[in-house]
Amino acid sequence: MRMLKKILLGAAIVAVLLAAVGLALPSHFEVYRTTRIDAPPARVFALVDAPREWKRWTVWNRRDPAMKIAYGGPERGVNASWSWQSATEGNGSMTFVAIEPGRKMSYRLEFPDFGMTSIGVVLVEPEGSGSKVTWTNEGELGMNPVNRYFGLFMDRMVGPDFEAGLANLKALAEQPG
């Protein structure tokens, strides 16, 4: 019986320490990637400010061909949106919240299963005869210590998807025609 009490006390101390450390971790995360595309900004931006175009270059829907996608709002620009349901990639939605035509698109990304919302930006800038594209996503993880531990790995988890998506965007924008 004494041994069981010691084990339970030890487990409780470890749980409290893990929670305390989790609360001390940053509550903010940011992921960003940049690439150069040999295409004019207008061609690149046309693939960014319309939700139906994202399906052509992002990687999430490629990992789950059975993903159910629904589109809402206008075809492109502010309030254009898409939502998805996926057994492997989770459920979520993206709504375009601000547009600087030909240059910058801001969006709100929501994952209701995780109670998580983030804000992202795709910035397209002229660079020489092509474009420099920067894709960012950032958000707050709240007071949940588990989410804050999750935030430590956000760049390693999401960054490769951004890199692959930007590579797909580059290949698509650089196609002749």
Short mmCIF file of the C-alpha atoms (twelve columns), coordinates in Angstrom:
data_MODEL
# 
_entry.id   MODEL 
# 
loop_
_atom_site.group_PDB 
_atom_site.id 
_atom_site.type_symbol 
_atom_site.label_atom_id 
_atom_site.label_alt_id 
_atom_site.label_comp_id 
_atom_site.label_asym_id 
_atom_site.label_seq_id 
_atom_site.Cartn_x 
_atom_site.Cartn_y 
_atom_site.Cartn_z 
_atom_site.pdbx_PDB_model_num 
ATOM 1   C CA . MET A 1   0.000   0.000  0.000   1 
ATOM 2   C CA . ARG A 2   2.865   2.410  0.802   1 
ATOM 3   C CA . MET A 3   4.446   1.704  -2.556  1 
ATOM 4   C CA . LEU A 4   1.190   2.536  -4.357  1 
ATOM 5   C CA . LYS A 5   0.943   5.859  -2.468  1 
ATOM 6   C CA . LYS A 6   4.505   6.728  -3.462  1 
ATOM 7   C CA . ILE A 7   3.817   5.879  -7.109  1 
ATOM 8   C CA . LEU A 8   0.634   7.968  -7.133  1 
ATOM 9   C CA . LEU A 9   2.371   10.877 -5.407  1 
ATOM 10  C CA . GLY A 10  5.253   10.675 -7.898  1 
ATOM 11  C CA . ALA A 11  2.825   10.611 -10.833 1 
ATOM 12  C CA . ALA A 12  0.958   13.626 -9.432  1 
ATOM 13  C CA . ILE A 13  4.201   15.580 -9.003  1 
ATOM 14  C CA . VAL A 14  5.268   14.775 -12.586 1 
ATOM 15  C CA . ALA A 15  1.823   15.848 -13.906 1 
ATOM 16  C CA . VAL A 16  1.984   19.147 -11.998 1 
ATOM 17  C CA . LEU A 17  5.529   19.816 -13.246 1 
ATOM 18  C CA . LEU A 18  4.565   19.048 -16.858 1 
ATOM 19  C CA . ALA A 19  1.557   21.369 -16.586 1 
ATOM 20  C CA . ALA A 20  3.663   24.138 -15.022 1 
ATOM 21  C CA . VAL A 21  6.330   23.860 -17.717 1 
ATOM 22  C CA . GLY A 22  3.592   23.795 -20.384 1 
ATOM 23  C CA . LEU A 23  2.130   27.022 -19.043 1 
ATOM 24  C CA . ALA A 24  5.577   28.635 -19.126 1 
ATOM 25  C CA . LEU A 25  5.990   27.795 -22.838 1 
ATOM 26  C CA . PRO A 26  5.143   30.454 -25.448 1 
ATOM 27  C CA . SER A 27  1.454   30.742 -26.295 1 
ATOM 28  C CA . HIS A 28  2.167   32.107 -29.788 1 
ATOM 29  C CA . PHE A 29  3.347   30.175 -32.842 1 
ATOM 30  C CA . GLU A 30  4.425   31.275 -36.308 1 
ATOM 31  C CA . VAL A 31  5.322   29.295 -39.398 1 
ATOM 32  C CA . TYR A 32  6.591   30.901 -42.591 1 
ATOM 33  C CA . ARG A 33  8.292   29.902 -45.815 1 
ATOM 34  C CA . THR A 34  9.439   31.860 -48.863 1 
ATOM 35  C CA . THR A 35  10.170  30.931 -52.454 1 
ATOM 36  C CA . ARG A 36  10.992  32.601 -55.735 1 
ATOM 37  C CA . ILE A 37  8.729   31.964 -58.711 1 
ATOM 38  C CA . ASP A 38  9.681   32.754 -62.303 1 
ATOM 39  C CA . ALA A 39  6.261   34.186 -63.126 1 
ATOM 40  C CA . PRO A 40  4.793   37.674 -62.796 1 
ATOM 41  C CA . PRO A 41  2.992   38.512 -59.549 1 
ATOM 42  C CA . ALA A 42  -0.400  38.741 -61.309 1 
ATOM 43  C CA . ARG A 43  -0.153  35.121 -62.498 1 
ATOM 44  C CA . VAL A 44  0.914   33.900 -59.060 1 
ATOM 45  C CA . PHE A 45  -1.712  35.923 -57.209 1 
ATOM 46  C CA . ALA A 46  -4.488  34.509 -59.417 1 
ATOM 47  C CA . LEU A 47  -3.625  31.101 -57.901 1 
ATOM 48  C CA . VAL A 48  -3.723  32.489 -54.357 1 
ATOM 49  C CA . ASP A 49  -6.872  34.639 -54.078 1 
ATOM 50  C CA . ALA A 50  -9.363  31.922 -55.154 1 
ATOM 51  C CA . PRO A 51  -10.101 28.948 -52.873 1 
ATOM 52  C CA . ARG A 52  -10.675 26.562 -55.803 1 
ATOM 53  C CA . GLU A 53  -7.120  27.267 -56.964 1 
ATOM 54  C CA . TRP A 54  -5.662  26.207 -53.592 1 
ATOM 55  C CA . LYS A 55  -6.782  22.655 -54.284 1 
ATOM 56  C CA . ARG A 56  -4.391  22.668 -57.264 1 
ATOM 57  C CA . TRP A 57  -1.257  23.459 -55.262 1 
ATOM 58  C CA . THR A 58  -1.651  22.759 -51.529 1 
ATOM 59  C CA . VAL A 59  -0.667  19.334 -50.214 1 
ATOM 60  C CA . TRP A 60  -3.373  18.531 -47.647 1 
ATOM 61  C CA . ASN A 61  -6.001  17.457 -50.150 1 
ATOM 62  C CA . ARG A 62  -3.413  15.440 -52.096 1 
ATOM 63  C CA . ARG A 63  -2.758  13.313 -49.017 1 
ATOM 64  C CA . ASP A 64  -6.467  12.524 -48.799 1 
ATOM 65  C CA . PRO A 65  -8.094  12.175 -52.237 1 
ATOM 66  C CA . ALA A 66  -11.385 11.344 -50.451 1 
ATOM 67  C CA . MET A 67  -11.406 14.732 -48.694 1 
ATOM 68  C CA . LYS A 68  -14.797 16.428 -48.968 1 
ATOM 69  C CA . ILE A 69  -14.431 20.082 -49.944 1 
ATOM 70  C CA . ALA A 70  -17.144 22.765 -49.993 1 
ATOM 71  C CA . TYR A 71  -16.742 26.330 -51.252 1 
ATOM 72  C CA . GLY A 72  -18.576 29.411 -50.033 1 
ATOM 73  C CA . GLY A 73  -18.816 33.117 -50.669 1 
ATOM 74  C CA . PRO A 74  -17.507 34.737 -53.828 1 
ATOM 75  C CA . GLU A 75  -15.185 32.895 -56.238 1 
ATOM 76  C CA . ARG A 76  -12.218 34.975 -55.102 1 
ATOM 77  C CA . GLY A 77  -11.293 37.802 -52.788 1 
ATOM 78  C CA . VAL A 78  -12.638 38.808 -49.387 1 
ATOM 79  C CA . ASN A 79  -15.116 36.320 -47.879 1 
ATOM 80  C CA . ALA A 80  -14.234 33.593 -50.369 1 
ATOM 81  C CA . SER A 81  -13.939 30.389 -48.368 1 
ATOM 82  C CA . TRP A 82  -13.523 26.664 -48.420 1 
ATOM 83  C CA . SER A 83  -14.040 23.995 -45.828 1 
ATOM 84  C CA . TRP A 84  -13.029 20.362 -45.726 1 
ATOM 85  C CA . GLN A 85  -13.758 17.118 -43.959 1 
ATOM 86  C CA . SER A 86  -11.078 14.459 -43.884 1 
ATOM 87  C CA . ALA A 87  -10.517 11.303 -41.899 1 
ATOM 88  C CA . THR A 88  -6.731  11.767 -42.107 1 
ATOM 89  C CA . GLU A 89  -6.186  15.545 -42.366 1 
ATOM 90  C CA . GLY A 90  -8.887  16.688 -39.975 1 
ATOM 91  C CA . ASN A 91  -11.785 19.059 -40.508 1 
ATOM 92  C CA . GLY A 92  -11.317 22.752 -41.060 1 
ATOM 93  C CA . SER A 93  -12.127 25.897 -42.932 1 
ATOM 94  C CA . MET A 94  -10.329 28.842 -44.468 1 
ATOM 95  C CA . THR A 95  -11.873 32.250 -45.122 1 
ATOM 96  C CA . PHE A 96  -10.110 35.033 -46.985 1 
ATOM 97  C CA . VAL A 97  -10.405 38.088 -44.739 1 
ATOM 98  C CA . ALA A 98  -8.365  40.809 -46.495 1 
ATOM 99  C CA . ILE A 99  -6.968  41.355 -49.967 1 
ATOM 100 C CA . GLU A 100 -4.502  43.806 -51.424 1 
ATOM 101 C CA . PRO A 101 -5.136  42.950 -55.098 1 
ATOM 102 C CA . GLY A 102 -2.163  41.395 -56.823 1 
ATOM 103 C CA . ARG A 103 -0.036  41.548 -53.664 1 
ATOM 104 C CA . LYS A 104 -1.391  40.181 -50.390 1 
ATOM 105 C CA . MET A 105 -4.117  37.819 -49.233 1 
ATOM 106 C CA . SER A 106 -4.898  37.273 -45.528 1 
ATOM 107 C CA . TYR A 107 -6.960  34.370 -44.258 1 
ATOM 108 C CA . ARG A 108 -8.464  32.900 -41.099 1 
ATOM 109 C CA . LEU A 109 -7.882  29.162 -40.659 1 
ATOM 110 C CA . GLU A 110 -10.083 27.204 -38.254 1 
ATOM 111 C CA . PHE A 111 -9.775  23.656 -36.927 1 
ATOM 112 C CA . PRO A 112 -12.880 23.183 -34.759 1 
ATOM 113 C CA . ASP A 113 -11.885 19.675 -33.628 1 
ATOM 114 C CA . PHE A 114 -8.870  21.231 -31.899 1 
ATOM 115 C CA . GLY A 115 -10.532 24.526 -30.943 1 
ATOM 116 C CA . MET A 116 -7.785  26.273 -32.883 1 
ATOM 117 C CA . THR A 117 -7.864  29.371 -35.083 1 
ATOM 118 C CA . SER A 118 -4.927  31.014 -36.804 1 
ATOM 119 C CA . ILE A 119 -4.291  33.844 -39.213 1 
ATOM 120 C CA . GLY A 120 -2.231  33.494 -42.356 1 
ATOM 121 C CA . VAL A 121 -0.907  35.646 -45.151 1 
ATOM 122 C CA . VAL A 122 0.332   34.938 -48.650 1 
ATOM 123 C CA . LEU A 123 2.434   37.860 -49.836 1 
ATOM 124 C CA . VAL A 124 3.424   38.107 -53.519 1 
ATOM 125 C CA . GLU A 125 6.115   40.694 -54.303 1 
ATOM 126 C CA . PRO A 126 7.810   41.522 -57.588 1 
ATOM 127 C CA . GLU A 127 11.410  40.321 -57.700 1 
ATOM 128 C CA . GLY A 128 13.300  40.842 -60.928 1 
ATOM 129 C CA . SER A 129 11.212  39.339 -63.719 1 
ATOM 130 C CA . GLY A 130 9.438   37.013 -61.286 1 
ATOM 131 C CA . SER A 131 7.878   36.955 -57.853 1 
ATOM 132 C CA . LYS A 132 8.900   36.395 -54.268 1 
ATOM 133 C CA . VAL A 133 6.152   34.556 -52.364 1 
ATOM 134 C CA . THR A 134 6.034   34.417 -48.570 1 
ATOM 135 C CA . TRP A 135 3.449   32.233 -46.840 1 
ATOM 136 C CA . THR A 136 2.898   32.711 -43.106 1 
ATOM 137 C CA . ASN A 137 0.541   31.341 -40.488 1 
ATOM 138 C CA . GLU A 138 0.417   32.320 -36.839 1 
ATOM 139 C CA . GLY A 139 -1.844  31.896 -33.884 1 
ATOM 140 C CA . GLU A 140 -2.360  31.773 -30.162 1 
ATOM 141 C CA . LEU A 141 -2.404  28.478 -28.283 1 
ATOM 142 C CA . GLY A 142 -4.239  29.747 -25.214 1 
ATOM 143 C CA . MET A 143 -3.739  28.544 -21.657 1 
ATOM 144 C CA . ASN A 144 -3.884  24.816 -22.396 1 
ATOM 145 C CA . PRO A 145 -0.400  23.455 -21.543 1 
ATOM 146 C CA . VAL A 146 -0.829  20.533 -23.980 1 
ATOM 147 C CA . ASN A 147 -1.433  22.970 -26.867 1 
ATOM 148 C CA . ARG A 148 1.664   24.905 -25.861 1 
ATOM 149 C CA . TYR A 149 3.786   21.749 -26.090 1 
ATOM 150 C CA . PHE A 150 2.190   21.179 -29.496 1 
ATOM 151 C CA . GLY A 151 3.295   24.712 -30.479 1 
ATOM 152 C CA . LEU A 152 6.952   23.734 -30.007 1 
ATOM 153 C CA . PHE A 153 6.642   21.426 -33.017 1 
ATOM 154 C CA . MET A 154 4.386   23.556 -35.226 1 
ATOM 155 C CA . ASP A 155 7.181   24.702 -37.540 1 
ATOM 156 C CA . ARG A 156 8.442   21.133 -38.009 1 
ATOM 157 C CA . MET A 157 4.929   19.819 -38.633 1 
ATOM 158 C CA . VAL A 158 3.511   22.557 -40.880 1 
ATOM 159 C CA . GLY A 159 6.701   23.949 -42.462 1 
ATOM 160 C CA . PRO A 160 7.267   20.980 -44.803 1 
ATOM 161 C CA . ASP A 161 3.657   21.308 -46.022 1 
ATOM 162 C CA . PHE A 162 4.265   24.987 -46.770 1 
ATOM 163 C CA . GLU A 163 7.468   24.103 -48.630 1 
ATOM 164 C CA . ALA A 164 5.721   21.441 -50.722 1 
ATOM 165 C CA . GLY A 165 2.762   23.745 -51.373 1 
ATOM 166 C CA . LEU A 166 5.032   26.572 -52.514 1 
ATOM 167 C CA . ALA A 167 6.914   24.144 -54.780 1 
ATOM 168 C CA . ASN A 168 3.580   23.108 -56.317 1 
ATOM 169 C CA . LEU A 169 2.549   26.767 -56.660 1 
ATOM 170 C CA . LYS A 170 5.868   27.493 -58.379 1 
ATOM 171 C CA . ALA A 171 5.454   24.602 -60.827 1 
ATOM 172 C CA . LEU A 172 1.881   25.644 -61.616 1 
ATOM 173 C CA . ALA A 173 2.637   29.378 -62.032 1 
ATOM 174 C CA . GLU A 174 5.694   28.702 -64.193 1 
ATOM 175 C CA . GLN A 175 3.793   26.566 -66.709 1 
ATOM 176 C CA . PRO A 176 3.656   28.173 -70.150 1 
ATOM 177 C CA . GLY A 177 0.397   29.724 -71.179 1 
# 
